[in-house]
Each structure stands twice: as structure tokens, then as C-alpha cells.
Amino acid sequence: MSTPDRTTLAEVPTEEDLAVIERQLGRPPRGVVSIAHRCPCGCPTVVRTEPRLPDGTPFPTSFYATCPRLTGAISTLESSGLMKEMSQRLQEDEELRSDYVLAHEDYLRRREELAQVPEIAGVSAGGMPSRVKCLHVLVAHALAAGPGVNPLGDEAIEALPDWWADGCCGALSPAEPS
């Protein structure tokens, strides 16, 4: 059961942060506004991004998980059938459905704090508010917003192994030349 630090952040990324994120993603990061969550090793795990990328593309994913160990652990959860089970529970549990709608509204509010992009107005991410289609988004939102904001993101975090337990994802140090 995973219990990472759930302190929410809004740190302006440093050049070192951006270099770490590039190593994590294997490509230059796009539209990063802030570091929204950090791993216990100090690496960024979630970034907050502009709703319109620098090339003009609308980008609804406001909270983006970058740590390869975290994203790998989330992918394992996705392949376990958890999303289907969560989506089924949304159909059956009125309180969960109501809380998930509030998570959707929180996501939209936070994105619109940065900019309003008509092409994605009303569209959050991860399947919110009616289904679960991407745990990566729900976990990133829950880590960035803190406990109690996204109930299914919180559940997914609790189901994750301690992805940081074996040390840093390796992104703190520049890759060795081959």
C-alpha cells in the first residue's frame, strides 16, 4: 500500500527540474507551468501543464505524471482491471459518482486558472466525470491536488506499491554516454 507525501506543490520549475523531466520522459517537456508533486528522492513526479501547448495544440491533461517508476506502477494497476471495476462502481455508487463529478469540476477549475481553451472547455481528463479511462491522470491529479479531491485517484494511490522504495528513478543524474 502506497503512502507517499501528499503535500501539494506549485513550484516554478528550475532548469535542473526541466532537465530531470526530459530524462524521465525521454523527450523535452512541453508547457510545464509548475512542479505539482515530488518523489521522496526529490525528482518531479507530477507537473502542471498549460492547457495549450507552445505549438498551439489544446492539451487537456493539466496534471501529468513524469516519473517512470510511478507511471510503470500505474500501468500495472491499469492492466489489472482496476479501471473497469472503478467504472462499474461509478454506475452503482451515487456518493462516489457525486464525488467524482466534484473531482472533474476541480480539474476544470484548476486548468481554467491557467487559461481558457474553447476546444477543450468542459472536458477534463481520465474519463471524468462518467468513467475511468486513465489512472495516470487520476493519480497525477490526486497527487497534485492533495488527499480528498479525487476519490478514485486517492484509491489508485493507495493501491500502488512504494514506487520510490528502490531509490531514485535515475533521472537526477544525466545519462552516461554510451
C-alpha positions as CSV (number, residue, x, y, z in Angstrom):
1,M,0.0,0.0,0.0
2,S,1.4,3.3,-1.1
3,T,1.6,6.3,1.3
4,P,3.7,9.0,-0.5
5,D,4.0,12.5,0.8
6,R,0.7,14.2,-0.3
7,T,1.9,17.8,0.2
8,T,0.7,19.8,-2.8
9,L,3.2,22.0,-4.6
10,A,3.2,24.8,-7.0
11,E,6.9,25.2,-7.6
12,V,8.2,27.1,-10.6
13,P,10.4,24.5,-12.3
14,T,14.1,25.2,-12.4
15,E,16.4,24.4,-15.3
16,E,17.5,21.3,-13.4
17,D,13.9,20.2,-12.9
18,L,13.2,20.6,-16.6
19,A,16.4,18.6,-17.4
20,V,15.2,15.8,-15.0
21,I,11.8,15.8,-16.6
22,E,13.3,15.5,-20.0
23,R,15.4,12.5,-18.9
24,Q,12.2,11.0,-17.3
25,L,10.1,11.4,-20.4
26,G,12.9,10.8,-23.0
27,R,11.9,14.0,-24.7
28,P,11.7,17.7,-23.9
29,P,8.8,18.6,-21.7
30,R,6.1,20.9,-23.1
31,G,4.2,23.6,-21.5
32,V,5.3,23.0,-17.9
33,V,3.9,25.6,-15.5
34,S,5.0,24.1,-12.2
35,I,6.1,21.1,-10.3
36,A,2.9,19.8,-8.6
37,H,4.4,16.8,-6.7
38,R,7.8,15.4,-6.0
39,C,9.0,11.9,-5.2
40,P,10.8,11.4,-1.9
41,C,14.1,11.3,-3.9
42,G,13.4,14.9,-4.9
43,C,12.6,14.3,-8.6
44,P,9.4,15.7,-10.0
45,T,6.6,13.1,-10.2
46,V,3.8,15.3,-11.5
47,V,3.9,18.5,-13.5
48,R,1.2,21.0,-14.1
49,T,1.0,22.0,-17.8
50,E,-0.5,24.8,-19.9
51,P,-3.9,23.9,-21.4
52,R,-2.5,25.0,-24.8
53,L,1.0,23.7,-25.7
54,P,3.5,26.1,-27.2
55,D,2.8,24.9,-30.7
56,G,-0.9,25.9,-30.2
57,T,-2.3,22.3,-29.6
58,P,-5.0,22.1,-26.9
59,F,-3.8,19.9,-24.1
60,P,-6.5,18.9,-21.6
61,T,-4.0,16.9,-19.3
62,S,-3.3,19.6,-16.7
63,F,-1.5,17.2,-14.4
64,Y,1.0,14.9,-16.0
65,A,2.9,12.1,-14.3
66,T,6.5,12.1,-15.3
67,C,8.4,9.6,-13.0
68,P,9.0,6.4,-15.0
69,R,8.7,4.3,-11.8
70,L,5.4,5.9,-10.9
71,T,4.0,5.6,-14.4
72,G,5.1,2.0,-14.7
73,A,3.4,1.1,-11.4
74,I,0.2,2.9,-12.6
75,S,0.3,1.0,-15.9
76,T,0.4,-2.3,-13.9
77,L,-2.7,-1.2,-12.0
78,E,-4.4,-0.4,-15.3
79,S,-3.6,-3.8,-16.7
80,S,-5.1,-5.4,-13.5
81,G,-8.6,-4.4,-14.5
82,L,-8.9,-1.7,-11.8
83,M,-10.3,0.8,-14.2
84,K,-13.2,-1.4,-15.2
85,E,-14.0,-2.1,-11.6
86,M,-13.9,1.6,-10.7
87,S,-16.1,2.5,-13.7
88,Q,-18.7,-0.2,-12.6
89,R,-18.7,1.3,-9.1
90,L,-19.4,4.7,-10.5
91,Q,-22.5,3.4,-12.0
92,E,-23.7,1.8,-8.8
93,D,-22.5,4.2,-6.0
94,E,-24.3,7.6,-6.1
95,E,-21.9,9.1,-3.5
96,L,-18.8,8.1,-5.4
97,R,-20.3,9.4,-8.6
98,S,-21.1,12.7,-7.0
99,D,-17.5,13.0,-5.5
100,Y,-16.1,12.1,-8.9
101,V,-18.1,14.9,-10.6
102,L,-16.6,17.2,-8.0
103,A,-13.1,16.0,-8.9
104,H,-13.9,16.7,-12.6
105,E,-15.0,20.2,-11.6
106,D,-11.8,20.7,-9.6
107,Y,-9.7,19.6,-12.5
108,L,-11.5,22.0,-14.9
109,R,-11.2,24.9,-12.4
110,R,-7.5,24.4,-11.9
111,R,-6.9,24.2,-15.7
112,E,-9.0,27.4,-16.3
113,E,-6.9,29.2,-13.7
114,L,-4.1,29.0,-16.3
115,A,-6.1,29.7,-19.5
116,Q,-9.5,29.1,-21.1
117,V,-9.2,26.9,-24.2
118,P,-12.5,26.7,-26.0
119,E,-11.7,23.5,-27.8
120,I,-11.4,21.6,-24.5
121,A,-13.9,23.5,-22.4
122,G,-15.8,21.2,-20.1
123,V,-13.5,18.3,-20.9
124,S,-11.3,17.2,-18.1
125,A,-9.2,14.0,-18.5
126,G,-9.0,10.4,-17.4
127,G,-12.7,9.7,-18.3
128,M,-14.0,12.1,-15.6
129,P,-16.8,12.6,-14.8
130,S,-18.6,9.4,-16.0
131,R,-16.0,6.7,-16.3
132,V,-12.3,5.8,-15.6
133,K,-10.2,5.6,-18.7
134,C,-6.7,6.7,-17.5
135,L,-5.4,6.1,-14.0
136,H,-2.3,8.1,-14.8
137,V,-4.4,11.2,-15.0
138,L,-6.3,10.4,-11.8
139,V,-3.2,9.6,-9.8
140,A,-1.5,12.8,-11.1
141,H,-4.5,14.9,-10.2
142,A,-4.7,13.3,-6.7
143,L,-1.0,13.8,-6.0
144,A,-1.2,17.4,-7.2
145,A,-4.4,18.4,-5.5
146,G,-3.9,16.5,-2.3
147,P,-6.0,13.9,-0.5
148,G,-9.8,14.0,-0.7
149,V,-10.1,15.8,-4.0
150,N,-10.2,12.9,-6.5
151,P,-11.6,9.8,-4.8
152,L,-10.6,7.3,-7.5
153,G,-7.1,8.9,-7.8
154,D,-6.8,8.5,-4.0
155,E,-7.8,4.8,-4.2
156,A,-5.3,4.2,-7.0
157,I,-2.5,5.8,-5.0
158,E,-3.3,3.5,-2.1
159,A,-3.2,0.5,-4.4
160,L,0.3,1.5,-5.8
161,P,3.4,-0.1,-4.4
162,D,6.0,2.2,-3.0
163,W,7.5,3.1,-6.4
164,W,10.2,5.2,-4.8
165,A,11.4,2.4,-2.4
166,D,14.3,1.2,-4.5
167,G,15.7,4.7,-4.9
168,C,15.6,7.4,-7.5
169,C,14.3,6.7,-10.9
170,G,17.8,7.7,-12.1
171,A,16.7,11.0,-13.6
172,L,18.7,13.1,-11.2
173,S,21.9,12.3,-13.0
174,P,22.5,12.9,-16.7
175,A,22.6,9.7,-18.7
176,E,26.0,8.2,-19.1
177,P,27.3,8.4,-22.7
178,S,27.0,5.1,-24.5
